[in-house]
Amino acid sequence: MAWEPDHYLRFADHRARPGVELMARIRHDDPGLVVDLGCGPGNLTALLAERWPRARVVGIDSSAEMIEAARSNHPGVEWIAADIEKWEPERPVDVLYSNATLHWLDDHATMFPRLRSWLTPSSGVVAIQMPDNWKAPTHRIPAEILDDGTWPAGAAAALMRDRLSAPEDYRRWLQPAVVDQWRTTYYQELTGPDAVWGWLTGSVLRPVLAALDADDGNRFAVQCKQRYAVAYPHDADGNVLLPFSRLFMVATG
Ligand SMILES: C[S@@+](CC[C@H](N)C(=O)[O-])C[C@H]1O[C@@H](n2cnc3c(N)ncnc32)[C@H](O)[C@@H]1O
């Protein structure tokens, strides 16, 4: 899927905040190797590099557009275009970080123990945040629209559905590390016309739009925007409040 770094960064503050809060929970004084899986445009990877200036910091992303944006905005970091499902570190990782990415991948039961196995024994840390709002109108509305049977084959399949497992499962897959987990709902105030649509077309609705031609894309946009306007009404100043829940976990050792 092609990403648009500029569109994604339109909401950079809202998107970065959970990543910063995740980073704050990592306890490591002097990592040698820090890896950011699904680094996107690299703004959070650059913060990892600022926090640990002596570390080798590597950002991995499968999107050529994202890696290109990261490389031109943050020259001090090592950027690798690769698929998380195929990439392997050459040496144990001291801090493995992944913000708002792993929900794009299937089969967490295999992936999480694999990620854990990359850590430096006893001191390595893996820190992960994934959106956990799959039953919210943001995701329910496009699913209901696409499941009405009037869309080309492939469009409904392109919508990401809930891939998250129960927190206890992640705990088990990350053991024997000590696992710290929490869930936060951010009440994000968005501005501008069709702001919820704009937020979602920067990420989860991109593959759906890519699977539709221009006419169907417009039809889908009209239906989504109408229903988002009801689910997330504007206040008197034209702002919209978008509650957005996220699951966090930091496993050490
Ligand atoms: C929502 S963005 C998050 C970017 C960044 N971590 C942040 O928090 O701003 C998700 C990123 O995961 C990347 N991604 C998705 N699946 C991937 C995979 N299998 N391998 C590598 N990167 C992947 C996408 O290209 C995208 O840049």
The ligand as a Tripos MOL2 file, in Angstrom:
@<TRIPOS>MOLECULE
LIG
   27    29     1     0     0
SMALL
NO_CHARGES

@<TRIPOS>ATOM
      1 C1          0.3530    4.2040   11.2450 C.3       1 LIG1
      2 S1          1.9780    4.1890   10.6130 S.3       1 LIG1
      3 C2          2.9710    4.4300   12.1010 C.3       1 LIG1
      4 C3          4.2540    5.1560   11.8160 C.3       1 LIG1
      5 C4          5.0690    5.5450   13.0550 C.3       1 LIG1
      6 N1          5.4570    4.3840   13.8380 N.3       1 LIG1
      7 C5          4.2860    6.5090   13.9130 C.2       1 LIG1
      8 O1          3.8660    6.1330   14.9980 O.co2     1 LIG1
      9 O2          4.0960    7.6530   13.4780 O.co2     1 LIG1
     10 C6          2.2300    2.4790   10.2800 C.3       1 LIG1
     11 C7          3.5270    2.1990    9.5280 C.3       1 LIG1
     12 O3          3.7330    0.7870    9.5140 O.3       1 LIG1
     13 C8          4.3150    0.4610    8.2720 C.3       1 LIG1
     14 N2          4.0890   -0.9650    8.0400 N.ar      1 LIG1
     15 C9          2.8980   -1.6070    7.9150 C.ar      1 LIG1
     16 N3          3.1020   -2.9210    7.7010 N.ar      1 LIG1
     17 C10         4.4570   -3.1170    7.6800 C.ar      1 LIG1
     18 C11         5.2950   -4.2520    7.5000 C.ar      1 LIG1
     19 N4          4.7780   -5.4530    7.2770 N.pl3     1 LIG1
     20 N5          6.6290   -4.0750    7.5420 N.ar      1 LIG1
     21 C12         7.1680   -2.8400    7.7510 C.ar      1 LIG1
     22 N6          6.4140   -1.7290    7.9390 N.ar      1 LIG1
     23 C13         5.0840   -1.8620    7.9010 C.ar      1 LIG1
     24 C14         3.5990    1.3630    7.2830 C.3       1 LIG1
     25 O4          4.3090    1.4940    6.0860 O.3       1 LIG1
     26 C15         3.4990    2.6630    8.0880 C.3       1 LIG1
     27 O5          4.5750    3.5250    7.8480 O.3       1 LIG1
@<TRIPOS>BOND
     1     1     2 1
     2     2     3 1
     3     2    10 1
     4     3     4 1
     5     4     5 1
     6     5     6 1
     7     5     7 1
     8     7     8 2
     9     7     9 1
    10    10    11 1
    11    11    12 1
    12    11    26 1
    13    12    13 1
    14    13    14 1
    15    13    24 1
    16    14    15 ar
    17    14    23 ar
    18    15    16 ar
    19    16    17 ar
    20    17    18 ar
    21    17    23 ar
    22    18    19 1
    23    18    20 ar
    24    20    21 ar
    25    21    22 ar
    26    22    23 ar
    27    24    25 1
    28    24    26 1
    29    26    27 1
@<TRIPOS>SUBSTRUCTURE
     1 LIG1         1 GROUP 0 **** ****
